[in-house]
Amino acid sequence: MADELNPVTPETGSEPEEPIKQRKNGLYPGVSDELAESMKSGWADTELTGLEPIAQAGQTAARRAALSARFPGERLVIPAGNLKTRSNDTEYPFRASVEYAYLTGNQTEDGVLVLEPTPEGHKETIYLLPRSDRENGEFWLSGQGELWVGRRHSLAEAEQVYGIPASDVRELAAALTEATGPVRVVRGFDAGIEAALTDKVTAERDEELRVFLSEARLVKDEFEIGELQKAVDSTVRGFEDVVKVLDKAEATSERYIEGTFFLRARVEGNDVGYGSICAAGPHACTLHWVRNDGAVRPGELLLLDAGVETHTYYTADVTRTLPINGTYTTIQKKIYDAVYDAQEAGIAAVVPGGKYRDFHDAAQRVLAERIVEWGLVEGPVERVLELGLQRRWTLHGTGHMLGMDVHDCAAARVESYVDGTLEPGMVLTVEPGLYFQADDLTVPVEYRGIGVRIEDDILVTEEGNRNLSAGLPRRSDEVEAWMASLKS
């Protein structure tokens, strides 16, 4: 990584008060007047015209219109967020806030969408960093200058791409400080913007804005469904990639599996949608095992929970529990088939007009029946379910909403989400599991260390549901045949 001449970048909302400084331990003592003058000129005009709007421009405009209608007469401020330091002067890869990306399609750091009230509704402005200044040397001296991190759109270009009037975000904080009237802001992403509004907002009002934007994502439009299908399709290919290299994972560790899937995610999408869970052997009993540093051994199971995120931030979330050597043992198959049956019951309960909780209840009933049948807990099944005794081995809920967040719509009201009703366009996961910890003395020794989860992404349709991840086999015999075909 190159040693930057200067890592200091002016903060959003303020102009630099002094010249850009050199790094403390930089190799150059300074910038001569002659070099500074040279760097100001001799550059071609690279302004772009005739740019096409983003594919979802119509949808983002409709979303902003719905937001405007919900909060008439109020200024609404939705920030993208700022870069976060990873170590010293390096940053984590930036991912814009879901609320901002959902409403604009833009994904650049420091951006802010502002809806300013008017008699007719709202005036929309997207505030962005303009092109790097070549007059003051920012473009090559600043750690976030374009010669260091790449070209960004000019404000005029941004207007063409996103269909929203664009202004310089460095002027926004001062303008917000002087703003009057009711204001709401999405909190937690831009401390500078929040500071400018500190005497104008309340936590309760801001939470209403956050809840509205979360509930707006409960039902996906056609663009979103298409993006989720893209994410799932890439994820299916990522799972195929993993099966093809299980022998190499056996020679190394779970990290080989993680890296293999990550390659697919980065080549076909933006990233993984969450930390991949590549849990072999007893690690499958740890629900969010993301260390991925364990051994991959023939005869054990691999629980792979992973999803590709598209360039528009929509993520898949799929799990398969695979026999590392390609064939389930008798006990592994027994447990796997129980989870499969539970998932089948859960998926069947995903129908328009049904209660959201129905798929969870259906899956949990099947699992409770099996653990009673196996003698792990005393029945009857109704007693087990009433007391939640199955949870020792099922542990988690059977699914969640899916979208731009892997656990999407999390801020929605309970009555709209878990106590709500399923509608066409909702996308959720169905993912029952059974986990028998290696140190669980209440189960037979042959159960210990076996963890199984099967997860698919289910779209609620007018007729019932559609399994977006049906491209990956689920039934145990089909899984074995699929793995054999990929290794042949």
Buried (B, 14 or more C-beta within 10 A) or exposed (E): EEEBBBBBBBBBBEEBEEEBBBBEEBEEEEBEEEEBEEBBEEEEEEEEEEBEBBEBBEBBBEBBEEBBEBBEEBBBBBBBBBBEEEEEBEBEEBBBBBBBBBBBBBBBBBBBBBBBBEEEBBEBBBBBBBBBBBEBBBBBBBBBBBBBBEEBBBBBBBBBBBBBEBBEBBEBBEBBBEBEEBBBBBBEBBBBBBEBBEEBBEEEBBBBBBBBBBBBBBBBBEBBBBBBBBBBBBBBBBBBBBBEBBEEBBEEBBBBBBBBBBEBBEEBBBBBBBBBBBBBBBBBBBBEBBBBEBEBBEEBBBBBBBBBBBEBBBBBBBBBBBBBBBBBBEEBBBBBBBBBBBBBBBBBBBBBEBBBBBBBBBBBBBBBBBBBEBEBBEBEBEEBBEEEBBBBBBBBBBBBBBBBBBEBBEBBEEEBBBEBEBBBBBBBBBBBBBBBBEEBEEBEEBBBBBBBBBBBBBBBBEEBBBBBBEBBBBBBEEBBEBBEEBEE
